[in-house]
Every structure is written in structure tokens, then in C-alpha cells.
Amino acid sequence: MQNASNAPTEAAFEVNRVSKRYGSIVALDDVSLSFPRGSTTALIGSSGSGKSTLLRLLLGLEWPDRGEVKVDGHVLEKAQVLALRRRTGYVIQDGGLFPHLTALGNLGLLPYHLGWSRDRIRSRAEELAALTDLAQDVLERYPAELSGGQRQRVALMRGLMLNPDALLLDEPLGALDPIVRHELQDQLKSIFDQLGKTVIVVTHDVAEAAWLADRLVLMRNGKVVQDGRLEDLQQRPVDPFVTHFVQAQRTLQRPSA
Ligand SMILES: Nc1ncnc2c1ncn2[C@@H]1O[C@H](COP(=O)(O)OP(=O)(O)OP(=O)(O)O)[C@@H](O)[C@H]1O
């Protein structure tokens, strides 16, 4: 899609009428969404609703059966995928760190391959350690020697090493205890605000989604059910499932006897 002056649109990512199946399983069913540059969006929805598949399509890790994926206004093609991955930080639930490399080794893997000096890698790692509130000595440790929160910080730092235009986060805090999760939610929010990148974050948790993002996209069975702010989902639900999903988050209470 181009605007009147034929300049690229402001959308960092777009999917137009995208469908994706795995055998008989429909992962995405005619989904159209646009993610403006610099915006933060949370993809929420029940398990198996297609959230991770959507992220993988945006990164060229999967390809749609139908429809098109656009990045910066251009239809994504296989030849551009390597460059796209270098411009897009991708962080997954368990961090995906290589166990045989230290935190610094993990952070430096791709930059080193791209010709960065060891000094440049260390200096960027130290800068990001300050941003994510990670103690510098942790950089010398192996993933097995890190706490879950430290591992996720290193995974986030790895996603940011090349100063990408966009960050795609798939349940980045899913495996953490509630205190660390709360702390990292605050830090992620502040990092998103400071860096102003295009962010798409997948989470099961509505409160976390609303904390991190202005826009929530609720998915079910491979379709977008509602796309809006938390207030829209709460006050103007388009389907009873929306209310059911939003209210399914348990508040602090004991079951009555
Ligand atoms: N590689 C694959 N092979 C076969 N089926 C797959 C594959 N990846 C995803 N699926 C199926 O596609 C559907 C959508 O999966 P997806 O991981 O995108 O959902 P999700 O919303 O991210 O789920 P969750 O919240 O549990 O991570 C599910 O039914 C899933 O089992």
C-alpha cells in the first residue's frame, strides 16, 4: 500500500488476508492487521489461537498459504529475510540462549559474525546491561548459571544488540515468577517508551498486555476477534468471548466453601 506521494506507508508490518494451515490445523484464517512504525501492540488470545504463527510470518520464519506479508510497505520475499531478521529483534519465552556460550558470547555471536570488534561488542553489551538493569558480572556467566529473569534480560539484550527497528516478543515473561515478572514488565515498558521502536508482544495475560501496549489484538481460532484499547474490550466487546477472555483473569480471592 502506498500513499498519494507514492512514499512508503507508515506501517512497519502488515498482513493482508493471511491464512496459514498445518495439515488440517488452521493456525491463521484470513487475518488482516497493520502495525504502524513506532507503535506497541500486544497479541492476546487463548492457546493455539495463532499468535506465535503470526509473529513467525512477520519474521519470514514461516510463509502464508494465502495473503501477503508486508514489511515497510513491501511484500516480504525470501531474499530479504536475512536482512529483515537483522533489523528485527526476536525474543522467545525461554530466551533461546546457547548453553555453551557465556551471556556475552551469546550477545556477541551475530555482531562478531558481522565483523564487530570485541571491544565494540563489549561496549554495546555493557550499554544494554545498564538499560535492562543487569549486573555487568553476569555477562561472564553461562545461561545455566543465570536466574530466569537474568536469562530473559540477556535474551532481550541479544534482541537489541544490532539496534533493530522492531522487537517481536513471544511470551517473553511467561516463565518467570510473579515478582520478577512484575519487575520486568516495568522495565520492558520503560525500554519500549525510551527506544520508540515498533513492538509486537505476545502474552496470555491481559493485565500485562494492557500495561505494555496501548493496542490489544485479541485472537481466537486463527482469527482476530477484536482490535482496540483495553477500554474497548471491556466496555464495547464485539463478542461474548471478549468479555469471557478479559474476565477470565483471576483476581485475588479464595474459592468460597
Ligand atoms: N509447526 C507446526 N506444526 C503443526 N502445527 C502447528 C505448528 N505450529 C503451530 N501449530 C498449530 O497451529 C495453531 C496455532 O499455533 P500458535 O503457536 O500460533 O498459537 P498461539 O496462539 O501462539 O498458542 P500459545 O499461546 O499456546 O503459544 C495451534 O493449533 C498449533 O498447534
The ligand as an SDF file (V2000), in Angstrom:
LIG
                    3D

 31 33  0  0  0  0  0  0  0  0999 V2000
    4.9490  -26.2360   13.2720 N   0  0  0  0  0  0  0  0  0  0  0  0
    3.6890  -26.5880   13.4930 C   0  0  0  0  0  0  0  0  0  0  0  0
    3.2130  -27.7830   13.0800 N   0  0  0  0  0  0  0  0  0  0  0  0
    1.9290  -28.1390   13.2830 C   0  0  0  0  0  0  0  0  0  0  0  0
    1.0190  -27.3600   13.9220 N   0  0  0  0  0  0  0  0  0  0  0  0
    1.4480  -26.1750   14.3710 C   0  0  0  0  0  0  0  0  0  0  0  0
    2.7990  -25.7290   14.1880 C   0  0  0  0  0  0  0  0  0  0  0  0
    2.9020  -24.5010   14.7360 N   0  0  0  0  0  0  0  0  0  0  0  0
    1.6840  -24.1880   15.2400 C   0  0  0  0  0  0  0  0  0  0  0  0
    0.8190  -25.1900   15.0230 N   0  0  0  0  0  0  0  0  0  0  0  0
   -0.5930  -25.2060   15.3920 C   0  0  0  0  0  0  0  0  0  0  0  0
   -1.1810  -24.0190   14.8910 O   0  0  0  0  0  0  0  0  0  0  0  0
   -2.0940  -23.4630   15.8350 C   0  0  0  0  0  0  0  0  0  0  0  0
   -1.6530  -22.0690   16.2190 C   0  0  0  0  0  0  0  0  0  0  0  0
   -0.4380  -22.1820   16.9510 O   0  0  0  0  0  0  0  0  0  0  0  0
    0.3080  -20.9210   17.5740 P   0  0  0  0  0  0  0  0  0  0  0  0
    1.5630  -21.4330   18.2210 O   0  0  0  0  0  0  0  0  0  0  0  0
    0.4530  -19.8800   16.5470 O   0  0  0  0  0  0  0  0  0  0  0  0
   -0.7390  -20.4430   18.6680 O   0  0  0  0  0  0  0  0  0  0  0  0
   -0.5270  -19.4730   19.9070 P   0  0  0  0  0  0  0  0  0  0  0  0
   -1.7260  -18.6050   19.9420 O   0  0  0  0  0  0  0  0  0  0  0  0
    0.8050  -18.8060   19.8210 O   0  0  0  0  0  0  0  0  0  0  0  0
   -0.5580  -20.5080   21.1010 O   0  0  0  0  0  0  0  0  0  0  0  0
    0.1680  -20.4470   22.5450 P   0  0  0  0  0  0  0  0  0  0  0  0
   -0.4150  -19.2760   23.2390 O   0  0  0  0  0  0  0  0  0  0  0  0
   -0.2000  -21.7530   23.1770 O   0  0  0  0  0  0  0  0  0  0  0  0
    1.6530  -20.3100   22.2800 O   0  0  0  0  0  0  0  0  0  0  0  0
   -2.1200  -24.4440   17.0080 C   0  0  0  0  0  0  0  0  0  0  0  0
   -3.2030  -25.3150   16.8440 O   0  0  0  0  0  0  0  0  0  0  0  0
   -0.8050  -25.1660   16.8910 C   0  0  0  0  0  0  0  0  0  0  0  0
   -0.8940  -26.4670   17.4440 O   0  0  0  0  0  0  0  0  0  0  0  0
  1  2  1  0
  2  3  1  0
  2  7  2  0
  3  4  2  0
  4  5  1  0
  5  6  2  0
  6  7  1  0
  6 10  1  0
  7  8  1  0
  8  9  2  0
  9 10  1  0
 10 11  1  0
 11 12  1  0
 11 30  1  0
 12 13  1  0
 13 14  1  0
 13 28  1  0
 14 15  1  0
 15 16  1  0
 16 17  2  0
 16 18  1  0
 16 19  1  0
 19 20  1  0
 20 21  2  0
 20 22  1  0
 20 23  1  0
 23 24  1  0
 24 25  2  0
 24 26  1  0
 24 27  1  0
 28 29  1  0
 28 30  1  0
 30 31  1  0
M  END
$$$$
